[in-house]
Amino acid sequence: MDYVFHYSEDPSIATFHPREHPSHPSLPPSVWAIDAERAPMYYFPRDCPRIAFYAKADSTAADKERFLGLGSAKMVIAIESRWYSTLATTVLYQYTFAADPFSCLDEGAGYFVSSKSVQPVEVTAMGDLLARLAQANIELRITPSLMPLKAALLDSSLQFSMIRMRNAVT
């Protein structure tokens, strides 16, 4: 892997410095990045709660049918309906980093961390986020609340990532 990515609504970050992560307070301060395969999980406004999920090699047929249905997308990402208009109008920037200062924190989720400050090698505007999700073969689901899906996925055999759930409707 040559590059990892970070997404932000701020196009002017020259250097990323390690910081504590609010959802992972036991981890040392880090710069967080994502691999290319799971990058679409971050094609969203920063505070938008979302759940991304997809089949693993050992996912059961029943779970694939229940959660993925007849779709052929590589991943499903669900958001709450109240976030749709914000998603449609957000301007997001992709920061590209050389992968060498990063180490893999979670292979299933594609998370990488660096304990050192890093500078991006490129910053690009993402453009139409809905179009980018479609181009990445992502199925976008819109629901009033993520909580029923969260509860169901916790007991499933699928790979999932629950992002910014502290902002979800409870």
FIDREN-14991 format. One record per atom (N, C-alpha, C): residue number from 0; atom name; x, y, z. Coordinates in Angstrom, 1 decimal, decimal comma. Example, Ala and Ser with C-alpha at 12.3 -4.5 7.8 and 13.67 -1.06 7.14 Angstrom:
2
{node 0 "N" {13,2 -5,7 7,8}}
{node 0 "CA" {12,3 -4,5 7,8}}
{node 0 "C" {13,2 -3,3 7,8}}
{node 1 "N" {12,8 -2,2 7,1}}
{node 1 "CA" {13,7 -1,1 7,1}}
{node 1 "C" {12,9 0,0 7,9}}
***
This chain:
170
{node 0 "N" {0,8 -1,2 0,0}}
{node 0 "CA" {0,0 0,0 0,0}}
{node 0 "C" {0,9 1,2 0,0}}
{node 1 "N" {0,6 2,1 -0,9}}
{node 1 "CA" {1,5 3,3 -1,1}}
{node 1 "C" {0,9 4,5 -0,3}}
{node 2 "N" {-0,5 4,6 -0,3}}
{node 2 "CA" {-1,1 5,8 0,3}}
{node 2 "C" {-2,2 5,4 1,2}}
{node 3 "N" {-2,5 6,3 2,2}}
{node 3 "CA" {-3,6 6,3 3,1}}
{node 3 "C" {-4,3 7,7 3,0}}
{node 4 "N" {-5,5 7,8 3,5}}
{node 4 "CA" {-6,3 9,0 3,3}}
{node 4 "C" {-6,9 9,5 4,6}}
{node 5 "N" {-7,2 10,8 4,5}}
{node 5 "CA" {-8,0 11,5 5,6}}
{node 5 "C" {-8,9 12,4 4,9}}
{node 6 "N" {-10,1 12,6 5,5}}
{node 6 "CA" {-11,1 13,5 4,8}}
{node 6 "C" {-11,5 14,6 5,8}}
{node 7 "N" {-11,6 15,8 5,3}}
{node 7 "CA" {-12,0 16,9 6,1}}
{node 7 "C" {-12,7 18,0 5,3}}
{node 8 "N" {-13,5 18,8 6,0}}
{node 8 "CA" {-14,2 19,9 5,4}}
{node 8 "C" {-13,3 21,1 5,3}}
{node 9 "N" {-12,1 21,0 5,9}}
{node 9 "CA" {-11,1 22,1 6,0}}
{node 9 "C" {-10,0 21,8 5,0}}
{node 10 "N" {-9,9 22,6 3,9}}
{node 10 "CA" {-8,9 22,4 2,9}}
{node 10 "C" {-7,5 22,9 3,2}}
{node 11 "N" {-7,3 23,5 4,4}}
{node 11 "CA" {-6,0 24,2 4,7}}
{node 11 "C" {-5,1 23,6 5,8}}
{node 12 "N" {-5,3 22,3 6,0}}
{node 12 "CA" {-4,4 21,7 7,1}}
{node 12 "C" {-3,1 21,3 6,5}}
{node 13 "N" {-2,0 22,0 6,9}}
{node 13 "CA" {-0,7 21,8 6,3}}
{node 13 "C" {0,0 20,6 7,0}}
{node 14 "N" {-0,2 20,4 8,3}}
{node 14 "CA" {0,4 19,3 9,1}}
{node 14 "C" {-0,6 18,7 10,0}}
{node 15 "N" {-0,7 17,4 10,0}}
{node 15 "CA" {-1,6 16,7 10,9}}
{node 15 "C" {-0,8 16,3 12,1}}
{node 16 "N" {-1,2 16,7 13,3}}
{node 16 "CA" {-0,5 16,4 14,6}}
{node 16 "C" {-1,2 15,3 15,3}}
{node 17 "N" {-0,5 14,4 16,0}}
{node 17 "CA" {-1,2 13,4 16,8}}
{node 17 "C" {-2,1 14,0 17,8}}
{node 18 "N" {-3,3 13,4 18,0}}
{node 18 "CA" {-4,2 13,9 19,0}}
{node 18 "C" {-5,0 12,7 19,6}}
{node 19 "N" {-5,6 12,9 20,7}}
{node 19 "CA" {-6,4 11,9 21,3}}
{node 19 "C" {-7,7 11,7 20,5}}
{node 20 "N" {-8,2 10,5 20,5}}
{node 20 "CA" {-9,4 10,2 19,7}}
{node 20 "C" {-10,5 10,1 20,7}}
{node 21 "N" {-11,6 10,8 20,6}}
{node 21 "CA" {-12,7 10,8 21,6}}
{node 21 "C" {-13,4 9,4 21,7}}
{node 22 "N" {-13,4 8,6 20,7}}
{node 22 "CA" {-14,0 7,3 20,8}}
{node 22 "C" {-13,0 6,2 21,3}}
{node 23 "N" {-11,7 6,6 21,3}}
{node 23 "CA" {-10,7 5,6 21,7}}
{node 23 "C" {-9,8 6,3 22,7}}
{node 24 "N" {-10,2 6,7 23,9}}
{node 24 "CA" {-9,4 7,4 24,8}}
{node 24 "C" {-8,2 6,6 25,4}}
{node 25 "N" {-8,3 5,3 25,3}}
{node 25 "CA" {-7,2 4,5 25,8}}
{node 25 "C" {-6,0 4,4 24,8}}
{node 26 "N" {-6,2 4,8 23,6}}
{node 26 "CA" {-5,1 4,8 22,6}}
{node 26 "C" {-4,2 6,0 22,8}}
{node 27 "N" {-2,9 5,9 22,4}}
{node 27 "CA" {-2,1 7,1 22,5}}
{node 27 "C" {-2,5 8,1 21,4}}
{node 28 "N" {-2,2 9,4 21,6}}
{node 28 "CA" {-2,5 10,4 20,5}}
{node 28 "C" {-1,9 9,9 19,2}}
{node 29 "N" {-2,7 10,1 18,1}}
{node 29 "CA" {-2,4 9,6 16,8}}
{node 29 "C" {-3,0 10,5 15,7}}
{node 30 "N" {-2,4 10,4 14,5}}
{node 30 "CA" {-3,0 10,9 13,3}}
{node 30 "C" {-3,7 9,7 12,7}}
{node 31 "N" {-4,9 9,8 12,4}}
{node 31 "CA" {-5,7 8,7 11,8}}
{node 31 "C" {-5,9 8,8 10,3}}
{node 32 "N" {-5,9 7,7 9,7}}
{node 32 "CA" {-6,1 7,6 8,2}}
{node 32 "C" {-6,8 6,3 7,9}}
{node 33 "N" {-7,2 6,2 6,6}}
{node 33 "CA" {-8,0 5,1 6,2}}
{node 33 "C" {-7,4 4,6 4,9}}
{node 34 "N" {-7,5 3,3 4,6}}
{node 34 "CA" {-7,0 2,7 3,4}}
{node 34 "C" {-8,0 3,0 2,2}}
{node 35 "N" {-7,6 2,8 1,0}}
{node 35 "CA" {-8,4 3,2 -0,2}}
{node 35 "C" {-9,6 2,3 -0,2}}
{node 36 "N" {-9,6 1,1 0,1}}
{node 36 "CA" {-10,8 0,2 0,1}}
{node 36 "C" {-11,9 0,7 0,9}}
{node 37 "N" {-11,6 1,1 2,1}}
{node 37 "CA" {-12,6 1,6 3,1}}
{node 37 "C" {-12,8 3,1 3,1}}
{node 38 "N" {-12,1 3,8 2,3}}
{node 38 "CA" {-12,2 5,3 2,3}}
{node 38 "C" {-13,6 5,8 2,1}}
{node 39 "N" {-14,5 5,1 1,3}}
{node 39 "CA" {-15,8 5,7 1,2}}
{node 39 "C" {-16,6 5,8 2,5}}
{node 40 "N" {-16,2 5,1 3,5}}
{node 40 "CA" {-16,8 5,3 4,8}}
{node 40 "C" {-16,7 6,8 5,3}}
{node 41 "N" {-15,7 7,5 4,7}}
{node 41 "CA" {-15,5 8,9 5,2}}
{node 41 "C" {-15,8 9,9 4,1}}
{node 42 "N" {-16,6 9,5 3,1}}
{node 42 "CA" {-17,1 10,5 2,1}}
{node 42 "C" {-18,4 11,2 2,6}}
{node 43 "N" {-18,3 11,6 3,9}}
{node 43 "CA" {-19,5 12,2 4,6}}
{node 43 "C" {-19,0 13,4 5,4}}
{node 44 "N" {-20,0 14,3 5,7}}
{node 44 "CA" {-19,7 15,3 6,7}}
{node 44 "C" {-19,1 14,7 8,0}}
{node 45 "N" {-18,1 15,4 8,5}}
{node 45 "CA" {-17,4 14,8 9,7}}
{node 45 "C" {-18,4 14,3 10,8}}
{node 46 "N" {-19,4 15,1 11,2}}
{node 46 "CA" {-20,2 14,7 12,3}}
{node 46 "C" {-21,4 13,8 12,0}}
{node 47 "N" {-21,5 13,5 10,7}}
{node 47 "CA" {-22,6 12,6 10,3}}
{node 47 "C" {-22,5 11,2 10,8}}
{node 48 "N" {-23,5 10,8 11,6}}
{node 48 "CA" {-23,4 9,4 12,1}}
{node 48 "C" {-23,7 8,4 11,0}}
{node 49 "N" {-23,0 7,3 10,9}}
{node 49 "CA" {-23,2 6,4 9,8}}
{node 49 "C" {-22,7 5,0 10,3}}
{node 50 "N" {-23,3 4,0 9,6}}
{node 50 "CA" {-22,9 2,6 9,8}}
{node 50 "C" {-22,5 2,0 8,4}}
{node 51 "N" {-21,3 1,5 8,3}}
{node 51 "CA" {-20,9 0,9 7,1}}
{node 51 "C" {-20,8 -0,6 7,4}}
{node 52 "N" {-21,2 -1,4 6,4}}
{node 52 "CA" {-21,1 -2,9 6,6}}
{node 52 "C" {-21,0 -3,6 5,3}}
{node 53 "N" {-20,3 -4,8 5,4}}
{node 53 "CA" {-20,1 -5,6 4,2}}
{node 53 "C" {-19,8 -7,0 4,7}}
{node 54 "N" {-19,9 -7,9 3,7}}
{node 54 "CA" {-19,6 -9,4 4,0}}
{node 54 "C" {-18,1 -9,6 4,1}}
{node 55 "N" {-17,8 -10,5 5,0}}
{node 55 "CA" {-16,5 -11,0 5,2}}
{node 55 "C" {-16,5 -12,5 4,6}}
{node 56 "N" {-15,3 -13,0 4,5}}
{node 56 "CA" {-15,2 -14,4 4,0}}
{node 56 "C" {-16,0 -15,4 4,9}}
{node 57 "N" {-16,1 -15,1 6,2}}
{node 57 "CA" {-16,8 -16,1 7,0}}
{node 57 "C" {-18,2 -15,6 7,4}}
{node 58 "N" {-18,8 -14,6 6,7}}
{node 58 "CA" {-20,1 -14,1 7,0}}
{node 58 "C" {-21,1 -15,2 6,5}}
{node 59 "N" {-22,2 -15,4 7,3}}
{node 59 "CA" {-23,1 -16,4 7,0}}
{node 59 "C" {-24,0 -16,0 5,9}}
{node 60 "N" {-24,6 -17,0 5,2}}
{node 60 "CA" {-25,5 -16,7 4,1}}
{node 60 "C" {-26,7 -16,0 4,6}}
{node 61 "N" {-27,2 -16,3 5,8}}
{node 61 "CA" {-28,4 -15,7 6,4}}
{node 61 "C" {-28,1 -14,2 6,6}}
{node 62 "N" {-26,9 -13,9 7,2}}
{node 62 "CA" {-26,6 -12,5 7,4}}
{node 62 "C" {-26,5 -11,7 6,1}}
{node 63 "N" {-25,9 -12,3 5,1}}
{node 63 "CA" {-25,7 -11,6 3,8}}
{node 63 "C" {-27,1 -11,3 3,2}}
{node 64 "N" {-28,0 -12,3 3,3}}
{node 64 "CA" {-29,3 -12,1 2,8}}
{node 64 "C" {-30,1 -11,0 3,6}}
{node 65 "N" {-30,0 -11,1 4,9}}
{node 65 "CA" {-30,7 -10,2 5,8}}
{node 65 "C" {-30,3 -8,8 5,6}}
{node 66 "N" {-29,0 -8,5 5,6}}
{node 66 "CA" {-28,5 -7,2 5,6}}
{node 66 "C" {-28,1 -6,6 4,3}}
{node 67 "N" {-27,7 -7,5 3,4}}
{node 67 "CA" {-27,2 -7,0 2,1}}
{node 67 "C" {-28,3 -7,2 1,0}}
{node 68 "N" {-29,2 -8,2 1,2}}
{node 68 "CA" {-30,3 -8,4 0,3}}
{node 68 "C" {-29,9 -8,8 -1,1}}
{node 69 "N" {-30,5 -8,2 -2,0}}
{node 69 "CA" {-30,3 -8,5 -3,4}}
{node 69 "C" {-29,3 -7,6 -4,1}}
{node 70 "N" {-28,7 -6,7 -3,3}}
{node 70 "CA" {-27,8 -5,7 -3,8}}
{node 70 "C" {-26,5 -6,3 -4,2}}
{node 71 "N" {-25,7 -5,6 -5,0}}
{node 71 "CA" {-24,4 -6,1 -5,5}}
{node 71 "C" {-23,3 -5,1 -5,1}}
{node 72 "N" {-23,6 -4,1 -4,3}}
{node 72 "CA" {-22,6 -3,2 -3,9}}
{node 72 "C" {-21,5 -3,8 -3,0}}
{node 73 "N" {-20,3 -3,3 -3,0}}
{node 73 "CA" {-19,2 -3,9 -2,2}}
{node 73 "C" {-19,4 -3,6 -0,7}}
{node 74 "N" {-20,2 -2,5 -0,5}}
{node 74 "CA" {-20,4 -2,1 0,9}}
{node 74 "C" {-21,7 -1,3 1,0}}
{node 75 "N" {-22,4 -1,4 2,1}}
{node 75 "CA" {-23,6 -0,6 2,4}}
{node 75 "C" {-23,2 0,4 3,5}}
{node 76 "N" {-23,7 1,7 3,3}}
{node 76 "CA" {-23,5 2,7 4,3}}
{node 76 "C" {-24,8 3,3 4,6}}
{node 77 "N" {-25,2 3,3 5,8}}
{node 77 "CA" {-26,5 3,8 6,2}}
{node 77 "C" {-26,3 5,1 7,0}}
{node 78 "N" {-27,2 6,1 6,7}}
{node 78 "CA" {-27,2 7,4 7,4}}
{node 78 "C" {-28,6 7,7 7,8}}
{node 79 "N" {-28,7 8,6 8,7}}
{node 79 "CA" {-30,0 9,1 9,1}}
{node 79 "C" {-30,6 10,1 8,1}}
{node 80 "N" {-31,9 10,1 7,9}}
{node 80 "CA" {-32,5 10,9 6,9}}
{node 80 "C" {-32,2 12,4 7,1}}
{node 81 "N" {-32,1 12,8 8,4}}
{node 81 "CA" {-31,9 14,2 8,7}}
{node 81 "C" {-30,5 14,7 8,2}}
{node 82 "N" {-29,6 13,8 7,8}}
{node 82 "CA" {-28,3 14,2 7,3}}
{node 82 "C" {-28,2 14,2 5,8}}
{node 83 "N" {-29,2 13,8 5,1}}
{node 83 "CA" {-29,2 13,7 3,6}}
{node 83 "C" {-28,8 15,1 3,0}}
{node 84 "N" {-29,5 16,1 3,3}}
{node 84 "CA" {-29,3 17,4 2,7}}
{node 84 "C" {-27,9 18,0 3,0}}
{node 85 "N" {-27,4 17,7 4,2}}
{node 85 "CA" {-26,0 18,1 4,6}}
{node 85 "C" {-25,0 17,3 3,7}}
{node 86 "N" {-25,2 16,0 3,6}}
{node 86 "CA" {-24,3 15,2 2,7}}
{node 86 "C" {-24,3 15,7 1,3}}
{node 87 "N" {-25,5 16,1 0,8}}
{node 87 "CA" {-25,6 16,5 -0,6}}
{node 87 "C" {-24,9 17,9 -0,9}}
{node 88 "N" {-24,7 18,7 0,2}}
{node 88 "CA" {-24,2 20,0 0,0}}
{node 88 "C" {-22,8 20,2 0,6}}
{node 89 "N" {-22,3 19,2 1,3}}
{node 89 "CA" {-21,0 19,4 2,0}}
{node 89 "C" {-19,8 19,4 0,9}}
{node 90 "N" {-18,9 20,3 1,1}}
{node 90 "CA" {-17,6 20,3 0,4}}
{node 90 "C" {-16,6 19,6 1,2}}
{node 91 "N" {-16,1 18,5 0,7}}
{node 91 "CA" {-15,1 17,6 1,4}}
{node 91 "C" {-13,8 17,5 0,7}}
{node 92 "N" {-12,7 17,4 1,4}}
{node 92 "CA" {-11,4 17,3 0,8}}
{node 92 "C" {-10,7 16,0 1,2}}
{node 93 "N" {-10,0 15,4 0,2}}
{node 93 "CA" {-9,3 14,2 0,5}}
{node 93 "C" {-7,8 14,6 0,7}}
{node 94 "N" {-7,3 14,2 1,8}}
{node 94 "CA" {-5,8 14,4 2,1}}
{node 94 "C" {-5,2 13,0 1,9}}
{node 95 "N" {-4,1 13,0 1,0}}
{node 95 "CA" {-3,4 11,8 0,7}}
{node 95 "C" {-2,1 11,9 1,4}}
{node 96 "N" {-1,7 10,8 2,1}}
{node 96 "CA" {-0,5 10,6 2,8}}
{node 96 "C" {0,3 9,4 2,3}}
{node 97 "N" {1,6 9,5 2,3}}
{node 97 "CA" {2,5 8,4 2,1}}
{node 97 "C" {2,2 7,4 3,3}}
{node 98 "N" {2,1 6,1 3,0}}
{node 98 "CA" {1,7 5,1 4,0}}
{node 98 "C" {2,8 4,8 5,0}}
{node 99 "N" {4,0 5,0 4,6}}
{node 99 "CA" {5,1 4,5 5,5}}
{node 99 "C" {5,1 5,0 6,9}}
{node 100 "N" {4,7 6,3 7,3}}
{node 100 "CA" {4,7 6,6 8,7}}
{node 100 "C" {3,5 6,0 9,5}}
{node 101 "N" {2,6 5,3 8,8}}
{node 101 "CA" {1,4 4,8 9,4}}
{node 101 "C" {1,5 3,3 9,7}}
{node 102 "N" {0,8 2,8 10,7}}
{node 102 "CA" {0,7 1,4 10,9}}
{node 102 "C" {-0,7 1,0 11,0}}
{node 103 "N" {-1,0 -0,2 10,7}}
{node 103 "CA" {-2,4 -0,7 10,7}}
{node 103 "C" {-2,9 -0,9 12,1}}
{node 104 "N" {-4,0 -0,2 12,4}}
{node 104 "CA" {-4,6 -0,4 13,7}}
{node 104 "C" {-5,7 -1,5 13,7}}
{node 105 "N" {-6,5 -1,5 12,6}}
{node 105 "CA" {-7,6 -2,4 12,5}}
{node 105 "C" {-7,7 -2,8 11,0}}
{node 106 "N" {-7,3 -4,0 10,7}}
{node 106 "CA" {-7,3 -4,5 9,3}}
{node 106 "C" {-8,8 -4,6 8,8}}
{node 107 "N" {-9,7 -5,0 9,6}}
{node 107 "CA" {-11,1 -5,1 9,1}}
{node 107 "C" {-11,7 -3,8 8,8}}
{node 108 "N" {-11,4 -2,8 9,5}}
{node 108 "CA" {-11,9 -1,5 9,3}}
{node 108 "C" {-11,1 -0,6 8,4}}
{node 109 "N" {-9,8 -1,0 8,1}}
{node 109 "CA" {-8,9 -0,2 7,3}}
{node 109 "C" {-8,3 1,0 8,0}}
{node 110 "N" {-8,3 1,0 9,3}}
{node 110 "CA" {-7,8 2,1 10,1}}
{node 110 "C" {-6,2 2,1 10,2}}
{node 111 "N" {-5,6 3,2 10,0}}
{node 111 "CA" {-4,2 3,3 10,1}}
{node 111 "C" {-3,9 4,5 11,0}}
{node 112 "N" {-2,8 4,4 11,8}}
{node 112 "CA" {-2,4 5,5 12,7}}
{node 112 "C" {-0,9 5,8 12,6}}
{node 113 "N" {-0,6 7,1 12,9}}
{node 113 "CA" {0,8 7,5 13,0}}
{node 113 "C" {1,0 8,2 14,3}}
{node 114 "N" {2,0 7,9 15,0}}
{node 114 "CA" {2,3 8,6 16,3}}
{node 114 "C" {3,1 9,9 16,0}}
{node 115 "N" {3,5 10,1 14,8}}
{node 115 "CA" {4,2 11,3 14,4}}
{node 115 "C" {3,4 12,3 13,6}}
{node 116 "N" {3,7 13,5 13,6}}
{node 116 "CA" {3,1 14,5 12,7}}
{node 116 "C" {3,4 14,2 11,3}}
{node 117 "N" {2,4 14,4 10,4}}
{node 117 "CA" {2,6 14,1 9,0}}
{node 117 "C" {2,0 15,2 8,1}}
{node 118 "N" {2,6 15,4 6,9}}
{node 118 "CA" {2,1 16,3 6,0}}
{node 118 "C" {1,5 15,6 4,8}}
{node 119 "N" {0,4 16,1 4,3}}
{node 119 "CA" {-0,2 15,5 3,1}}
{node 119 "C" {0,7 15,6 1,9}}
{node 120 "N" {0,7 14,7 1,0}}
{node 120 "CA" {1,3 14,8 -0,3}}
{node 120 "C" {0,4 15,4 -1,4}}
{node 121 "N" {-0,9 15,4 -1,1}}
{node 121 "CA" {-1,9 16,0 -2,0}}
{node 121 "C" {-3,2 16,3 -1,2}}
{node 122 "N" {-3,9 17,4 -1,6}}
{node 122 "CA" {-5,2 17,7 -1,1}}
{node 122 "C" {-6,1 18,0 -2,3}}
{node 123 "N" {-7,2 17,2 -2,4}}
{node 123 "CA" {-8,1 17,4 -3,5}}
{node 123 "C" {-9,5 17,5 -3,1}}
{node 124 "N" {-10,3 18,4 -3,7}}
{node 124 "CA" {-11,7 18,5 -3,5}}
{node 124 "C" {-12,4 17,2 -4,0}}
{node 125 "N" {-13,4 16,7 -3,2}}
{node 125 "CA" {-14,1 15,5 -3,6}}
{node 125 "C" {-15,2 15,7 -4,6}}
{node 126 "N" {-15,7 16,9 -4,6}}
{node 126 "CA" {-16,8 17,2 -5,6}}
{node 126 "C" {-18,1 16,6 -5,0}}
{node 127 "N" {-19,0 16,1 -5,9}}
{node 127 "CA" {-20,3 15,6 -5,5}}
{node 127 "C" {-20,1 14,3 -4,8}}
{node 128 "N" {-20,4 14,3 -3,5}}
{node 128 "CA" {-20,2 13,1 -2,6}}
{node 128 "C" {-21,1 12,0 -3,0}}
{node 129 "N" {-22,4 12,3 -3,3}}
{node 129 "CA" {-23,3 11,2 -3,7}}
{node 129 "C" {-22,8 10,5 -5,0}}
{node 130 "N" {-22,3 11,2 -5,9}}
{node 130 "CA" {-21,7 10,6 -7,1}}
{node 130 "C" {-20,5 9,8 -6,8}}
{node 131 "N" {-19,6 10,3 -5,9}}
{node 131 "CA" {-18,4 9,6 -5,5}}
{node 131 "C" {-18,8 8,3 -4,8}}
{node 132 "N" {-19,8 8,3 -4,0}}
{node 132 "CA" {-20,3 7,0 -3,4}}
{node 132 "C" {-20,7 6,0 -4,4}}
{node 133 "N" {-21,5 6,5 -5,4}}
{node 133 "CA" {-22,0 5,6 -6,4}}
{node 133 "C" {-20,8 5,1 -7,3}}
{node 134 "N" {-19,9 5,9 -7,6}}
{node 134 "CA" {-18,7 5,5 -8,4}}
{node 134 "C" {-17,9 4,4 -7,6}}
{node 135 "N" {-17,9 4,5 -6,3}}
{node 135 "CA" {-17,2 3,5 -5,4}}
{node 135 "C" {-17,9 2,3 -5,2}}
{node 136 "N" {-19,1 2,1 -5,8}}
{node 136 "CA" {-19,9 0,9 -5,7}}
{node 136 "C" {-20,4 0,7 -4,3}}
{node 137 "N" {-20,9 1,8 -3,7}}
{node 137 "CA" {-21,5 1,9 -2,4}}
{node 137 "C" {-23,0 2,0 -2,5}}
{node 138 "N" {-23,7 1,2 -1,7}}
{node 138 "CA" {-25,1 1,4 -1,6}}
{node 138 "C" {-25,4 2,3 -0,4}}
{node 139 "N" {-26,1 3,4 -0,6}}
{node 139 "CA" {-26,4 4,3 0,4}}
{node 139 "C" {-27,8 4,1 0,9}}
{node 140 "N" {-28,0 3,8 2,2}}
{node 140 "CA" {-29,3 3,6 2,8}}
{node 140 "C" {-29,6 4,8 3,7}}
{node 141 "N" {-30,8 5,3 3,6}}
{node 141 "CA" {-31,3 6,4 4,4}}
{node 141 "C" {-32,4 6,0 5,3}}
{node 142 "N" {-32,3 6,2 6,6}}
{node 142 "CA" {-33,2 5,7 7,6}}
{node 142 "C" {-33,5 6,8 8,7}}
{node 143 "N" {-34,6 6,8 9,3}}
{node 143 "CA" {-34,9 7,8 10,3}}
{node 143 "C" {-33,9 7,7 11,5}}
{node 144 "N" {-33,5 6,4 11,9}}
{node 144 "CA" {-32,7 6,2 13,0}}
{node 144 "C" {-31,7 5,0 12,7}}
{node 145 "N" {-30,5 5,1 13,1}}
{node 145 "CA" {-29,5 4,1 12,9}}
{node 145 "C" {-29,6 3,0 14,0}}
{node 146 "N" {-30,3 3,3 15,1}}
{node 146 "CA" {-30,2 2,4 16,3}}
{node 146 "C" {-30,7 1,0 16,1}}
{node 147 "N" {-31,8 0,8 15,3}}
{node 147 "CA" {-32,2 -0,6 15,1}}
{node 147 "C" {-31,2 -1,4 14,3}}
{node 148 "N" {-30,5 -0,7 13,3}}
{node 148 "CA" {-29,5 -1,4 12,5}}
{node 148 "C" {-28,3 -1,7 13,4}}
{node 149 "N" {-27,9 -0,7 14,2}}
{node 149 "CA" {-26,8 -0,9 15,1}}
{node 149 "C" {-27,0 -2,2 16,0}}
{node 150 "N" {-28,1 -2,3 16,6}}
{node 150 "CA" {-28,4 -3,4 17,5}}
{node 150 "C" {-28,4 -4,7 16,7}}
{node 151 "N" {-28,9 -4,7 15,5}}
{node 151 "CA" {-28,9 -6,0 14,7}}
{node 151 "C" {-27,5 -6,4 14,2}}
{node 152 "N" {-26,7 -5,4 13,8}}
{node 152 "CA" {-25,4 -5,7 13,3}}
{node 152 "C" {-24,4 -6,2 14,4}}
{node 153 "N" {-24,6 -5,8 15,6}}
{node 153 "CA" {-23,7 -6,2 16,7}}
{node 153 "C" {-23,7 -7,7 16,8}}
{node 154 "N" {-24,8 -8,4 16,5}}
{node 154 "CA" {-24,9 -9,8 16,6}}
{node 154 "C" {-24,8 -10,5 15,3}}
{node 155 "N" {-24,3 -9,8 14,3}}
{node 155 "CA" {-24,2 -10,4 12,9}}
{node 155 "C" {-22,8 -10,9 12,7}}
{node 156 "N" {-22,6 -11,6 11,6}}
{node 156 "CA" {-21,3 -12,1 11,1}}
{node 156 "C" {-20,6 -11,1 10,1}}
{node 157 "N" {-21,2 -10,0 9,9}}
{node 157 "CA" {-20,7 -9,0 8,9}}
{node 157 "C" {-19,6 -8,1 9,5}}
{node 158 "N" {-18,7 -7,6 8,7}}
{node 158 "CA" {-17,8 -6,6 9,1}}
{node 158 "C" {-18,6 -5,3 9,2}}
{node 159 "N" {-18,4 -4,5 10,2}}
{node 159 "CA" {-19,1 -3,2 10,3}}
{node 159 "C" {-18,2 -2,2 11,0}}
{node 160 "N" {-18,6 -0,9 10,7}}
{node 160 "CA" {-17,9 0,2 11,3}}
{node 160 "C" {-19,0 1,2 11,6}}
{node 161 "N" {-19,1 1,6 12,9}}
{node 161 "CA" {-20,1 2,6 13,4}}
{node 161 "C" {-19,4 3,9 13,7}}
{node 162 "N" {-19,7 4,9 12,9}}
{node 162 "CA" {-18,9 6,1 13,0}}
{node 162 "C" {-19,8 7,3 13,5}}
{node 163 "N" {-19,3 8,1 14,4}}
{node 163 "CA" {-19,9 9,2 15,0}}
{node 163 "C" {-21,3 8,9 15,5}}
{node 164 "N" {-21,5 7,7 16,1}}
{node 164 "CA" {-22,7 7,3 16,6}}
{node 164 "C" {-23,2 8,2 17,8}}
{node 165 "N" {-22,3 8,9 18,4}}
{node 165 "CA" {-22,7 9,8 19,5}}
{node 165 "C" {-23,6 10,9 19,0}}
{node 166 "N" {-23,6 11,1 17,6}}
{node 166 "CA" {-24,5 12,1 17,0}}
{node 166 "C" {-25,8 11,5 16,5}}
{node 167 "N" {-26,0 10,3 16,7}}
{node 167 "CA" {-27,2 9,6 16,1}}
{node 167 "C" {-28,4 9,9 16,9}}
{node 168 "N" {-29,6 9,8 16,3}}
{node 168 "CA" {-30,9 9,9 17,0}}
{node 168 "C" {-31,0 8,7 17,9}}
{node 169 "N" {-31,3 8,9 19,2}}
{node 169 "CA" {-31,4 7,7 20,1}}
{node 169 "C" {-32,9 7,3 20,3}}
***
